[in-house]
Amino acid sequence: MHLLRPGAKWEISNNVFTRWDDPRPCPSIEEVYWVIDKIKEFEDSIPTIYTDEQLKEMGIKQKEIEDAIA
């Protein structure tokens, strides 16, 4: 959200803005997902090399996230 409306106060639930406290217009959920996709494209374009330990930590964190969502 910071990239679309820096400093805006907002809350979102189930893809719907439940709070928008900013004089600028609230972005659409499509705009939000567009920015997310652009961020992912940028991140994927960087040739990051992780250590085995970092990969292990990320795997554990990913598992914790998956367990929390389930």
Buried (B, 14 or more C-beta within 10 A) or exposed (E): BEEBBEEBEBEEEEEEBEEBEBEEEBBEEEEBEEBEEEEEEEEEEEEEEEEEEEEEEEEEEEEEEEEEEE
